[in-house]
Amino acid sequence: MAKVTIDGVEIEVEDGSTILQAARKIGGHVVPPAMCYYGPLKGSGGKCRVCLVKVTQGSTKDPRPMPKLVASCITQVQDGMVVENSTNENVLTARKGIVEMLLINHPLDCPVCDQAGECNLQDLSFEHGVSATRYEEERRTFNKVDLGPYIQLHMTRCILCYRCVYTADQIAGKRVHGVLGRGDTAEIGTYIENVVDQDFSGNVIDVCPVGALTDKTFRFKNRVWFTKPLDAHRNCPTCSGKVSLWTRGNQVLRVTARKDKYNEVEEFICNTCRFDKKEMSDWTIEGPRHIDRGSVISANHYELPVVNVPIVPNLPKSIRTSLQKN
Protein backbone atom coordinates (compact mmCIF):
# COMPACT_ATOMS: atom_id res chain seq x y z
CA MET A 1 0.00 0.00 0.00
CA ALA A 2 1.11 3.57 -0.71
CA LYS A 3 0.12 6.82 0.96
CA VAL A 4 -0.41 9.73 -1.40
CA THR A 5 -1.54 13.29 -0.69
CA ILE A 6 -3.64 15.08 -3.32
CA ASP A 7 -4.61 18.72 -2.76
CA GLY A 8 -3.89 18.30 0.93
CA VAL A 9 -5.99 15.14 1.34
CA GLU A 10 -4.10 11.97 2.24
CA ILE A 11 -5.28 8.54 1.15
CA GLU A 12 -3.82 5.05 1.14
CA VAL A 13 -4.17 3.09 -2.10
CA GLU A 14 -2.91 -0.17 -3.52
CA ASP A 15 0.53 -0.29 -5.11
CA GLY A 16 0.30 0.19 -8.88
CA SER A 17 -2.64 2.57 -8.68
CA THR A 18 -2.45 5.73 -10.75
CA ILE A 19 -2.82 9.25 -9.41
CA LEU A 20 -6.21 9.54 -11.12
CA GLN A 21 -7.47 6.33 -9.51
CA ALA A 22 -6.29 7.57 -6.11
CA ALA A 23 -8.02 10.93 -6.66
CA ARG A 24 -11.27 9.20 -7.59
CA LYS A 25 -11.22 7.36 -4.28
CA ILE A 26 -11.14 10.75 -2.56
CA GLY A 27 -13.69 12.34 -4.89
CA GLY A 28 -14.78 15.94 -5.21
CA HIS A 29 -12.61 18.76 -6.56
CA VAL A 30 -9.38 16.77 -6.24
CA VAL A 31 -10.35 14.52 -9.18
CA PRO A 32 -8.71 15.64 -12.45
CA PRO A 33 -10.92 15.61 -15.55
CA ALA A 34 -10.34 12.88 -18.14
CA MET A 35 -11.33 12.76 -21.80
CA CYS A 36 -9.43 9.69 -23.00
CA TYR A 37 -8.99 7.55 -19.88
CA TYR A 38 -11.75 4.99 -19.39
CA GLY A 39 -11.59 2.67 -16.38
CA PRO A 40 -13.12 -0.46 -17.97
CA LEU A 41 -10.78 -0.27 -21.01
CA LYS A 42 -7.22 -1.56 -20.66
CA GLY A 43 -4.53 0.69 -22.09
CA SER A 44 -6.67 3.82 -22.27
CA GLY A 45 -5.27 7.16 -21.14
CA GLY A 46 -2.34 9.39 -21.95
CA LYS A 47 -3.85 10.83 -25.14
CA CYS A 48 -5.69 14.04 -24.29
CA ARG A 49 -3.44 15.40 -21.47
CA VAL A 50 -6.41 17.04 -19.76
CA CYS A 51 -5.63 15.24 -16.49
CA LEU A 52 -2.19 16.83 -16.03
CA VAL A 53 -1.17 17.41 -12.41
CA LYS A 54 1.88 18.69 -10.54
CA VAL A 55 3.86 16.22 -8.41
CA THR A 56 5.57 18.40 -5.80
CA GLN A 57 7.11 15.44 -3.99
CA GLY A 58 7.96 12.22 -5.79
CA SER A 59 8.04 9.92 -2.77
CA THR A 60 9.35 9.59 0.76
CA LYS A 61 12.57 8.03 -0.52
CA ASP A 62 13.01 10.65 -3.23
CA PRO A 63 11.22 13.87 -2.24
CA ARG A 64 12.32 15.79 -5.31
CA PRO A 65 9.42 17.23 -7.37
CA MET A 66 8.85 16.00 -10.89
CA PRO A 67 10.17 18.69 -13.27
CA LYS A 68 7.11 18.74 -15.54
CA LEU A 69 3.39 18.26 -15.21
CA VAL A 70 2.43 14.60 -15.58
CA ALA A 71 -0.66 12.81 -16.86
CA SER A 72 -2.39 11.51 -13.74
CA CYS A 73 -4.15 8.68 -15.61
CA ILE A 74 -0.89 6.86 -16.45
CA THR A 75 1.42 7.96 -13.61
CA GLN A 76 1.62 5.46 -10.76
CA VAL A 77 1.64 6.65 -7.16
CA GLN A 78 4.62 6.25 -4.85
CA ASP A 79 4.56 6.08 -1.08
CA GLY A 80 4.79 9.62 0.25
CA MET A 81 3.92 11.28 -3.08
CA VAL A 82 2.38 14.77 -2.88
CA VAL A 83 0.22 15.94 -5.80
CA GLU A 84 -1.45 19.24 -6.62
CA ASN A 85 -4.42 19.41 -8.95
CA SER A 86 -7.00 22.18 -8.48
CA THR A 87 -4.74 24.07 -6.05
CA ASN A 88 -1.91 24.62 -8.54
CA GLU A 89 -2.11 27.63 -10.87
CA ASN A 90 0.26 26.06 -13.43
CA VAL A 91 -2.01 23.03 -13.69
CA LEU A 92 -5.11 25.16 -14.25
CA THR A 93 -3.30 27.30 -16.84
CA ALA A 94 -2.07 24.23 -18.70
CA ARG A 95 -5.54 22.67 -18.59
CA LYS A 96 -7.05 25.81 -20.08
CA GLY A 97 -4.52 25.64 -22.92
CA ILE A 98 -5.29 21.95 -23.54
CA VAL A 99 -9.02 22.66 -23.71
CA GLU A 100 -8.31 25.42 -26.23
CA MET A 101 -6.31 22.94 -28.30
CA LEU A 102 -9.09 20.33 -28.18
CA LEU A 103 -11.52 22.98 -29.44
CA ILE A 104 -9.30 24.07 -32.36
CA ASN A 105 -11.13 21.89 -34.89
CA HIS A 106 -14.26 21.16 -32.89
CA PRO A 107 -17.29 22.85 -34.48
CA LEU A 108 -19.63 25.07 -32.51
CA ASP A 109 -22.68 22.96 -33.34
CA CYS A 110 -23.97 22.20 -29.84
CA PRO A 111 -27.49 23.40 -30.82
CA VAL A 112 -27.78 20.53 -33.34
CA CYS A 113 -25.52 17.94 -31.70
CA ASP A 114 -27.20 14.94 -30.07
CA GLN A 115 -24.46 14.83 -27.44
CA ALA A 116 -25.41 18.26 -26.10
CA GLY A 117 -26.31 18.10 -22.43
CA GLU A 118 -24.19 15.02 -21.74
CA CYS A 119 -20.96 16.02 -23.50
CA ASN A 120 -17.73 15.83 -21.50
CA LEU A 121 -16.10 18.43 -23.72
CA GLN A 122 -19.00 20.81 -23.10
CA ASP A 123 -18.51 20.50 -19.34
CA LEU A 124 -14.75 20.83 -19.65
CA SER A 125 -14.91 23.94 -21.83
CA PHE A 126 -17.47 25.53 -19.50
CA GLU A 127 -15.12 25.07 -16.54
CA HIS A 128 -11.72 25.68 -18.17
CA GLY A 129 -12.36 27.12 -21.61
CA VAL A 130 -12.11 30.64 -22.97
CA SER A 131 -14.76 32.68 -24.74
CA ALA A 132 -12.71 33.22 -27.91
CA THR A 133 -10.18 31.28 -29.97
CA ARG A 134 -6.78 32.44 -31.17
CA TYR A 135 -6.78 29.91 -33.99
CA GLU A 136 -6.85 31.61 -37.40
CA GLU A 137 -6.17 28.69 -39.73
CA GLU A 138 -8.81 26.74 -41.64
CA ARG A 139 -10.41 24.08 -39.51
CA ARG A 140 -10.50 20.42 -40.46
CA THR A 141 -13.85 19.28 -41.80
CA PHE A 142 -15.12 15.84 -42.77
CA ASN A 143 -18.25 14.46 -44.31
CA LYS A 144 -20.53 12.41 -42.07
CA VAL A 145 -20.04 8.67 -42.54
CA ASP A 146 -22.50 5.87 -41.75
CA LEU A 147 -20.69 3.02 -40.00
CA GLY A 148 -23.50 0.57 -40.61
CA PRO A 149 -27.24 0.88 -39.97
CA TYR A 150 -26.99 2.19 -36.39
CA ILE A 151 -23.86 4.35 -36.00
CA GLN A 152 -22.92 7.63 -37.65
CA LEU A 153 -19.39 9.06 -37.52
CA HIS A 154 -19.01 12.84 -37.49
CA MET A 155 -15.22 13.04 -37.58
CA THR A 156 -15.24 16.86 -37.42
CA ARG A 157 -16.16 16.59 -33.73
CA CYS A 158 -13.65 13.84 -32.88
CA ILE A 159 -10.82 14.59 -30.41
CA LEU A 160 -8.96 11.30 -31.11
CA CYS A 161 -9.31 9.90 -27.61
CA TYR A 162 -9.06 6.29 -28.95
CA ARG A 163 -11.86 5.10 -26.65
CA CYS A 164 -13.91 3.65 -29.50
CA VAL A 165 -10.86 1.81 -30.83
CA TYR A 166 -10.16 0.18 -27.45
CA THR A 167 -13.85 -0.69 -27.08
CA ALA A 168 -13.94 -2.41 -30.46
CA ASP A 169 -10.75 -4.31 -29.63
CA GLN A 170 -11.67 -5.44 -26.13
CA ILE A 171 -15.48 -5.55 -26.07
CA ALA A 172 -16.89 -5.90 -29.59
CA GLY A 173 -14.13 -8.00 -31.17
CA LYS A 174 -13.13 -8.13 -34.84
CA ARG A 175 -12.38 -4.42 -35.06
CA VAL A 176 -12.67 -2.92 -38.55
CA HIS A 177 -12.04 0.72 -37.65
CA GLY A 178 -9.14 2.62 -36.17
CA VAL A 179 -6.99 5.74 -36.44
CA LEU A 180 -5.81 6.35 -40.00
CA GLY A 181 -3.05 8.81 -40.81
CA ARG A 182 -0.72 10.70 -38.49
CA GLY A 183 -0.47 14.15 -36.93
CA ASP A 184 -3.03 16.68 -38.10
CA THR A 185 -4.22 14.25 -40.80
CA ALA A 186 -5.17 11.51 -38.31
CA GLU A 187 -8.80 10.42 -38.34
CA ILE A 188 -11.08 7.61 -37.24
CA GLY A 189 -12.15 5.46 -40.16
CA THR A 190 -12.71 1.96 -41.54
CA TYR A 191 -10.67 0.24 -44.19
CA ILE A 192 -12.40 -0.28 -47.55
CA GLU A 193 -15.66 1.18 -46.17
CA ASN A 194 -16.26 -1.72 -43.78
CA VAL A 195 -19.44 -1.77 -41.72
CA VAL A 196 -19.16 -1.74 -37.93
CA ASP A 197 -21.77 -4.37 -37.08
CA GLN A 198 -20.41 -6.58 -34.29
CA ASP A 199 -22.86 -7.58 -31.57
CA PHE A 200 -21.37 -5.14 -29.03
CA SER A 201 -20.37 -2.42 -31.52
CA GLY A 202 -22.99 0.01 -30.22
CA ASN A 203 -20.87 0.53 -27.11
CA VAL A 204 -18.57 2.81 -29.09
CA ILE A 205 -21.40 5.35 -28.91
CA ASP A 206 -21.49 5.24 -25.11
CA VAL A 207 -17.74 5.65 -24.64
CA CYS A 208 -17.38 8.60 -27.05
CA PRO A 209 -16.91 11.74 -24.90
CA VAL A 210 -18.15 14.06 -27.67
CA GLY A 211 -20.71 13.79 -30.46
CA ALA A 212 -18.41 12.09 -32.97
CA LEU A 213 -20.21 8.72 -32.76
CA THR A 214 -23.98 8.98 -32.46
CA ASP A 215 -26.95 6.65 -32.41
CA LYS A 216 -28.76 6.94 -35.75
CA THR A 217 -31.98 5.66 -34.21
CA PHE A 218 -31.99 8.61 -31.78
CA ARG A 219 -30.62 11.44 -33.92
CA PHE A 220 -32.70 14.64 -33.70
CA LYS A 221 -35.55 12.87 -31.87
CA ASN A 222 -35.25 14.78 -28.60
CA ARG A 223 -33.00 16.62 -26.21
CA VAL A 224 -31.78 14.58 -23.27
CA TRP A 225 -33.06 17.11 -20.71
CA PHE A 226 -36.60 16.60 -22.01
CA THR A 227 -36.41 12.84 -21.51
CA LYS A 228 -36.94 10.77 -18.39
CA PRO A 229 -34.16 8.26 -17.71
CA LEU A 230 -35.21 4.98 -16.14
CA ASP A 231 -33.22 1.99 -14.92
CA ALA A 232 -34.52 -1.22 -16.47
CA HIS A 233 -33.48 -4.78 -17.22
CA ARG A 234 -34.46 -7.82 -19.25
CA ASN A 235 -33.36 -11.42 -19.51
CA CYS A 236 -30.78 -11.27 -22.28
CA PRO A 237 -28.68 -14.29 -23.30
CA THR A 238 -25.90 -12.06 -24.66
CA CYS A 239 -25.31 -9.38 -22.02
CA SER A 240 -26.40 -8.44 -18.50
CA GLY A 241 -29.53 -6.75 -19.84
CA LYS A 242 -29.14 -3.88 -17.33
CA VAL A 243 -29.70 -0.58 -19.14
CA SER A 244 -30.94 2.98 -18.92
CA LEU A 245 -34.07 3.82 -20.89
CA TRP A 246 -34.47 7.40 -22.09
CA THR A 247 -38.21 7.94 -22.40
CA ARG A 248 -40.74 10.61 -23.30
CA GLY A 249 -44.14 9.61 -22.01
CA ASN A 250 -44.53 5.91 -22.83
CA GLN A 251 -42.12 6.07 -25.77
CA VAL A 252 -38.59 4.67 -25.46
CA LEU A 253 -36.40 7.03 -27.48
CA ARG A 254 -33.08 5.28 -26.87
CA VAL A 255 -31.36 2.64 -24.77
CA THR A 256 -27.89 3.08 -23.29
CA ALA A 257 -25.63 1.24 -20.89
CA ARG A 258 -25.69 2.41 -17.29
CA LYS A 259 -22.88 4.79 -16.35
CA ASP A 260 -21.23 5.72 -13.08
CA LYS A 261 -20.57 9.20 -11.70
CA TYR A 262 -17.49 9.52 -13.92
CA ASN A 263 -19.62 8.82 -17.00
CA GLU A 264 -18.04 5.40 -17.52
CA VAL A 265 -20.05 2.34 -18.51
CA GLU A 266 -20.72 -0.06 -15.64
CA GLU A 267 -21.65 -3.05 -17.84
CA PHE A 268 -21.49 -3.11 -21.64
CA ILE A 269 -24.67 -4.11 -23.44
CA CYS A 270 -25.39 -5.87 -26.73
CA ASN A 271 -26.87 -4.33 -29.87
CA THR A 272 -30.13 -6.25 -29.43
CA CYS A 273 -30.83 -4.51 -26.14
CA ARG A 274 -29.63 -1.17 -27.47
CA PHE A 275 -31.30 -0.94 -30.87
CA ASP A 276 -34.06 -3.58 -31.11
CA LYS A 277 -35.86 -3.34 -27.78
CA LYS A 278 -37.63 0.02 -27.95
CA GLU A 279 -40.95 -0.88 -26.30
CA MET A 280 -41.72 -0.41 -22.61
CA SER A 281 -43.16 -3.95 -22.60
CA ASP A 282 -39.70 -5.31 -23.47
CA TRP A 283 -38.32 -4.21 -20.11
CA THR A 284 -38.81 -4.58 -16.39
CA ILE A 285 -38.70 -1.04 -15.03
CA GLU A 286 -36.71 -0.65 -11.81
CA GLY A 287 -37.36 3.07 -11.27
CA PRO A 288 -36.05 6.56 -12.11
CA ARG A 289 -32.33 6.84 -12.70
CA HIS A 290 -30.41 9.07 -10.31
CA ILE A 291 -29.12 12.15 -12.11
CA ASP A 292 -26.51 14.41 -10.56
CA ARG A 293 -27.89 17.86 -9.77
CA GLY A 294 -24.94 19.43 -11.58
CA SER A 295 -26.03 17.91 -14.89
CA VAL A 296 -28.32 19.69 -17.32
CA ILE A 297 -30.22 16.40 -17.60
CA SER A 298 -31.42 16.95 -14.03
CA ALA A 299 -33.80 19.68 -15.24
CA ASN A 300 -37.31 18.67 -14.17
CA HIS A 301 -35.95 15.39 -12.76
CA TYR A 302 -35.12 16.48 -9.19
CA GLU A 303 -35.55 13.64 -6.75
CA LEU A 304 -37.70 14.23 -3.69
CA PRO A 305 -36.11 13.44 -0.32
CA VAL A 306 -37.35 10.30 1.37
CA VAL A 307 -39.31 11.16 4.49
CA ASN A 308 -40.17 8.53 7.09
CA VAL A 309 -43.80 9.25 7.97
CA PRO A 310 -44.91 7.89 11.36
CA ILE A 311 -47.38 5.05 11.11
CA VAL A 312 -50.75 6.41 12.14
CA PRO A 313 -53.74 4.05 12.19
CA ASN A 314 -56.30 4.74 9.45
CA LEU A 315 -54.25 7.62 7.99
CA PRO A 316 -55.68 8.36 4.50
CA LYS A 317 -53.32 7.53 1.65
CA SER A 318 -53.64 11.04 0.15
CA ILE A 319 -52.41 12.64 3.41
CA ARG A 320 -49.51 10.20 3.71
CA THR A 321 -48.45 10.99 0.12
CA SER A 322 -48.67 14.71 0.82
CA LEU A 323 -46.49 14.37 3.93
CA GLN A 324 -43.87 12.41 1.97
CA LYS A 325 -43.72 15.11 -0.72
CA ASN A 326 -43.40 17.94 1.76
C-alpha positions in Angstrom: 0.0 0.0 0.0 1.1 3.6 -0.7 0.1 6.8 1.0 -0.4 9.7 -1.4 -1.5 13.3 -0.7 -3.6 15.1 -3.3 -4.6 18.7 -2.8 -3.9 18.3 0.9 -6.0 15.1 1.3 -4.1 12.0 2.2 -5.3 8.5 1.2 -3.8 5.0 1.1 -4.2 3.1 -2.1 -2.9 -0.2 -3.5 0.5 -0.3 -5.1 0.3 0.2 -8.9 -2.6 2.6 -8.7 -2.5 5.7 -10.8 -2.8 9.2 -9.4 -6.2 9.5 -11.1 -7.5 6.3 -9.5 -6.3 7.6 -6.1 -8.0 10.9 -6.7 -11.3 9.2 -7.6 -11.2 7.4 -4.3 -11.1 10.8 -2.6 -13.7 12.3 -4.9 -14.8 15.9 -5.2 -12.6 18.8 -6.6 -9.4 16.8 -6.2 -10.3 14.5 -9.2 -8.7 15.6 -12.5 -10.9 15.6 -15.6 -10.3 12.9 -18.1 -11.3 12.8 -21.8 -9.4 9.7 -23.0 -9.0 7.6 -19.9 -11.8 5.0 -19.4 -11.6 2.7 -16.4 -13.1 -0.5 -18.0 -10.8 -0.3 -21.0 -7.2 -1.6 -20.7 -4.5 0.7 -22.1 -6.7 3.8 -22.3 -5.3 7.2 -21.1 -2.3 9.4 -21.9 -3.8 10.8 -25.1 -5.7 14.0 -24.3 -3.4 15.4 -21.5 -6.4 17.0 -19.8 -5.6 15.2 -16.5 -2.2 16.8 -16.0 -1.2 17.4 -12.4 1.9 18.7 -10.5 3.9 16.2 -8.4 5.6 18.4 -5.8 7.1 15.4 -4.0 8.0 12.2 -5.8 8.0 9.9 -2.8 9.3 9.6 0.8 12.6 8.0 -0.5 13.0 10.7 -3.2 11.2 13.9 -2.2 12.3 15.8 -5.3 9.4 17.2 -7.4 8.8 16.0 -10.9 10.2 18.7 -13.3 7.1 18.7 -15.5 3.4 18.3 -15.2 2.4 14.6 -15.6 -0.7 12.8 -16.9 -2.4 11.5 -13.7 -4.1 8.7 -15.6 -0.9 6.9 -16.5 1.4 8.0 -13.6 1.6 5.5 -10.8 1.6 6.7 -7.2 4.6 6.2 -4.9 4.6 6.1 -1.1 4.8 9.6 0.2 3.9 11.3 -3.1 2.4 14.8 -2.9 0.2 15.9 -5.8 -1.4 19.2 -6.6 -4.4 19.4 -9.0 -7.0 22.2 -8.5 -4.7 24.1 -6.0 -1.9 24.6 -8.5 -2.1 27.6 -10.9 0.3 26.1 -13.4 -2.0 23.0 -13.7 -5.1 25.2 -14.3 -3.3 27.3 -16.8 -2.1 24.2 -18.7 -5.5 22.7 -18.6 -7.1 25.8 -20.1 -4.5 25.6 -22.9 -5.3 22.0 -23.5 -9.0 22.7 -23.7 -8.3 25.4 -26.2 -6.3 22.9 -28.3 -9.1 20.3 -28.2 -11.5 23.0 -29.4 -9.3 24.1 -32.4 -11.1 21.9 -34.9 -14.3 21.2 -32.9 -17.3 22.8 -34.5 -19.6 25.1 -32.5 -22.7 23.0 -33.3 -24.0 22.2 -29.8 -27.5 23.4 -30.8 -27.8 20.5 -33.3 -25.5 17.9 -31.7 -27.2 14.9 -30.1 -24.5 14.8 -27.4 -25.4 18.3 -26.1 -26.3 18.1 -22.4 -24.2 15.0 -21.7 -21.0 16.0 -23.5 -17.7 15.8 -21.5 -16.1 18.4 -23.7 -19.0 20.8 -23.1 -18.5 20.5 -19.3 -14.7 20.8 -19.7 -14.9 23.9 -21.8 -17.5 25.5 -19.5 -15.1 25.1 -16.5 -11.7 25.7 -18.2 -12.4 27.1 -21.6 -12.1 30.6 -23.0 -14.8 32.7 -24.7 -12.7 33.2 -27.9 -10.2 31.3 -30.0 -6.8 32.4 -31.2 -6.8 29.9 -34.0 -6.9 31.6 -37.4 -6.2 28.7 -39.7 -8.8 26.7 -41.6 -10.4 24.1 -39.5 -10.5 20.4 -40.5 -13.8 19.3 -41.8 -15.1 15.8 -42.8 -18.3 14.5 -44.3 -20.5 12.4 -42.1 -20.0 8.7 -42.5 -22.5 5.9 -41.8 -20.7 3.0 -40.0 -23.5 0.6 -40.6 -27.2 0.9 -40.0 -27.0 2.2 -36.4 -23.9 4.4 -36.0 -22.9 7.6 -37.7 -19.4 9.1 -37.5 -19.0 12.8 -37.5 -15.2 13.0 -37.6 -15.2 16.9 -37.4 -16.2 16.6 -33.7 -13.6 13.8 -32.9 -10.8 14.6 -30.4 -9.0 11.3 -31.1 -9.3 9.9 -27.6 -9.1 6.3 -28.9 -11.9 5.1 -26.7 -13.9 3.6 -29.5 -10.9 1.8 -30.8 -10.2 0.2 -27.4 -13.9 -0.7 -27.1 -13.9 -2.4 -30.5 -10.7 -4.3 -29.6 -11.7 -5.4 -26.1 -15.5 -5.5 -26.1 -16.9 -5.9 -29.6 -14.1 -8.0 -31.2 -13.1 -8.1 -34.8 -12.4 -4.4 -35.1 -12.7 -2.9 -38.6 -12.0 0.7 -37.6 -9.1 2.6 -36.2 -7.0 5.7 -36.4 -5.8 6.4 -40.0 -3.0 8.8 -40.8 -0.7 10.7 -38.5 -0.5 14.2 -36.9 -3.0 16.7 -38.1 -4.2 14.3 -40.8 -5.2 11.5 -38.3 -8.8 10.4 -38.3 -11.1 7.6 -37.2 -12.1 5.5 -40.2 -12.7 2.0 -41.5 -10.7 0.2 -44.2 -12.4 -0.3 -47.5 -15.7 1.2 -46.2 -16.3 -1.7 -43.8 -19.4 -1.8 -41.7 -19.2 -1.7 -37.9 -21.8 -4.4 -37.1 -20.4 -6.6 -34.3 -22.9 -7.6 -31.6 -21.4 -5.1 -29.0 -20.4 -2.4 -31.5 -23.0 0.0 -30.2 -20.9 0.5 -27.1 -18.6 2.8 -29.1 -21.4 5.4 -28.9 -21.5 5.2 -25.1 -17.7 5.7 -24.6 -17.4 8.6 -27.1 -16.9 11.7 -24.9 -18.2 14.1 -27.7 -20.7 13.8 -30.5 -18.4 12.1 -33.0 -20.2 8.7 -32.8 -24.0 9.0 -32.5 -27.0 6.6 -32.4 -28.8 6.9 -35.8 -32.0 5.7 -34.2 -32.0 8.6 -31.8 -30.6 11.4 -33.9 -32.7 14.6 -33.7 -35.5 12.9 -31.9 -35.2 14.8 -28.6 -33.0 16.6 -26.2 -31.8 14.6 -23.3 -33.1 17.1 -20.7 -36.6 16.6 -22.0 -36.4 12.8 -21.5 -36.9 10.8 -18.4 -34.2 8.3 -17.7 -35.2 5.0 -16.1 -33.2 2.0 -14.9 -34.5 -1.2 -16.5 -33.5 -4.8 -17.2 -34.5 -7.8 -19.3 -33.4 -11.4 -19.5 -30.8 -11.3 -22.3 -28.7 -14.3 -23.3 -25.9 -12.1 -24.7 -25.3 -9.4 -22.0 -26.4 -8.4 -18.5 -29.5 -6.7 -19.8 -29.1 -3.9 -17.3 -29.7 -0.6 -19.1 -30.9 3.0 -18.9 -34.1 3.8 -20.9 -34.5 7.4 -22.1 -38.2 7.9 -22.4 -40.7 10.6 -23.3 -44.1 9.6 -22.0 -44.5 5.9 -22.8 -42.1 6.1 -25.8 -38.6 4.7 -25.5 -36.4 7.0 -27.5 -33.1 5.3 -26.9 -31.4 2.6 -24.8 -27.9 3.1 -23.3 -25.6 1.2 -20.9 -25.7 2.4 -17.3 -22.9 4.8 -16.4 -21.2 5.7 -13.1 -20.6 9.2 -11.7 -17.5 9.5 -13.9 -19.6 8.8 -17.0 -18.0 5.4 -17.5 -20.0 2.3 -18.5 -20.7 -0.1 -15.6 -21.6 -3.0 -17.8 -21.5 -3.1 -21.6 -24.7 -4.1 -23.4 -25.4 -5.9 -26.7 -26.9 -4.3 -29.9 -30.1 -6.2 -29.4 -30.8 -4.5 -26.1 -29.6 -1.2 -27.5 -31.3 -0.9 -30.9 -34.1 -3.6 -31.1 -35.9 -3.3 -27.8 -37.6 0.0 -28.0 -40.9 -0.9 -26.3 -41.7 -0.4 -22.6 -43.2 -3.9 -22.6 -39.7 -5.3 -23.5 -38.3 -4.2 -20.1 -38.8 -4.6 -16.4 -38.7 -1.0 -15.0 -36.7 -0.6 -11.8 -37.4 3.1 -11.3 -36.1 6.6 -12.1 -32.3 6.8 -12.7 -30.4 9.1 -10.3 -29.1 12.2 -12.1 -26.5 14.4 -10.6 -27.9 17.9 -9.8 -24.9 19.4 -11.6 -26.0 17.9 -14.9 -28.3 19.7 -17.3 -30.2 16.4 -17.6 -31.4 17.0 -14.0 -33.8 19.7 -15.2 -37.3 18.7 -14.2 -35.9 15.4 -12.8 -35.1 16.5 -9.2 -35.5 13.6 -6.7 -37.7 14.2 -3.7 -36.1 13.4 -0.3 -37.4 10.3 1.4 -39.3 11.2 4.5 -40.2 8.5 7.1 -43.8 9.2 8.0 -44.9 7.9 11.4 -47.4 5.0 11.1 -50.8 6.4 12.1 -53.7 4.0 12.2 -56.3 4.7 9.4 -54.2 7.6 8.0 -55.7 8.4 4.5 -53.3 7.5 1.7 -53.6 11.0 0.2 -52.4 12.6 3.4 -49.5 10.2 3.7 -48.4 11.0 0.1 -48.7 14.7 0.8 -46.5 14.4 3.9 -43.9 12.4 2.0 -43.7 15.1 -0.7 -43.4 17.9 1.8 
